Amino acid sequence: MADDPEDKGRRLLLANKHNLSAPPPTLAYRLVEDALLSAARLVWEAEAVPHAEADAVLMAAGAPEDPVERNDAEEFLQTLLADGEQSATELLKAAQARGISERTLNRATRPIGVEAVRRGEPGKKGGGPGIAGCLRLTGTRVRLPSGR
């Protein structure tokens, strides 16, 4: 189930795994207040929703996320990257020490314009400083499609 990205009052019932059969139709419903019952009532739409693919709808809906957590992760990245590139591994360790998950940290990189940089000689394994991936601020903020 997901909110319909084109109609905020409507919800969609989608199938997202069906490798042994044809995909079932996507169904739509609304929650309508029923004054007689003093409760919400579920009302199904009569027709299936054409061309609604689960992956596209679920991607548009996005995973629920605490905006405060992402904002904290953005501030954390901006502070640590203000002086230049930092090791991605070290940033992740520092973030986890502050209670910021790897997933939240990754989501915070795009809106503030963080880019991953690989350092070292191409095609060579090996140690030494600067070989691991680094992160740096590009100075270009990216607006997410959802308007966040």
N, C-alpha and C positions, 0 to 999 in steps of 0.2 A: 504494500500500500504506500502511496505517496500523494502529496498535494499535487494537483494539476498545475503545471507551471504557467498555463495560459488562462486559468480560471481559478482564482484563489478560494472560491467557495466550494469547489468540487474536489473530490478525492478519487484516485484511481486505484483499482485492484488489478495488479499486473502479475504475469508469470515471468520469472526471470531465469528459470532453468527448465528446459524441456528438450533434451537431446534425443529422446526416444519417440517423440511425436511432434505433430505440427503445433505451433504455439496456440494456446487458447486465446479467445478474444479478450481485450482489455475492457473491463467493466467500470462504470463510473457511478458514484453516489454522492449525495449531499446529506448533511445533518441539518434538519429543519426543526425550528422550535415549535413545539406543539403546546399551545396555551391550555388546551383541555387536560393534557397529561402533566403539565408543568415540567416537561422534560424534552430533550431533543429526540427526534425521530429520524431514522435512517430511510432515505428515499432513493431507490435505484433509478437510474435513467433507463429508458426503454431500449435504446440502441447501444450496441458496443461502440467503443471509441476507435475510429479508424486510425491507422498509422501511428499508434502510440507504442513505442518500443520501450521495454522496461529499462534497459541500460541508459538510454537517452533521458528518460524522465527521472530516473534515480540520480543520475549525474547532475541534472539541473537542480534537483532538490537539495543535493549536497548532504553530507553527513551533519547531524546536529553537532554543534560546536559551541563551547562557551566563549563568547567574544572577549570576555575579560582575560581568559587564559591566552588567547591568541594575541591580544594587545600586549600582555605582559611579555610574551615571547618576542614580539616585534621590538619592544623597547629594549629587551635584553640583547637582541642581535644588533640593534643600532648602536647601543653603548659599546659592546665588545668589538664591533667592526669599525667604529669611528676612526681609529688610528691606522686602519689598513687591514690587509688580509690576516686571517686567522686559520689555524688548522681546524678542519671540520671535525676531526676526532676530539680535539680539545674543547671545541665549542659544545659538542654533544655532551661530553662529560660535565662541563660546567652547567649546562642547561638541566641535566638530570639531577645534579646536586641542588638546584633551585626548585625542583619539582615540575619541570617542564618536560613533557613527553617528547619523544623523537617525532612523532606524527604532528604534534602541535608546532614544534620547531620548524618542520618542513613546510607546513602550511603558512607559517609567518614569513617565509623567505620571499615569496612572490610579490605580495603587496608593497613591500618596502624596497624592492629592487636588489635582492641579493643574488649573486651569480656564483656558481661553482667553478673553480679553476683547478686544473690538474697541473702539478709541477713535477719536473724531472725529465729525464730523457725518454722520448717515445720508444716503446718496445723493450725497455730495459727494466728488469726487476731490481730491487735493491733497496737499501736503507738510506739513511742520511736525512738530514733536515730538508724539508721542502718537497719531498717525494709524495707525501700524502696529499689528498685533496684539500683545497683551501676554499674558504668562502670570503667574498668581498662585497661591499656595497657598490652598486653601479651608479647610484644617485638618481636612478629613474624609478619612480614609483609606478607600479602596475595596478590598474583598476581591475578588480575581479568581476567576472560576468554577472554575479549575483548582486553587485552594487555595494559589497562590503567594503 
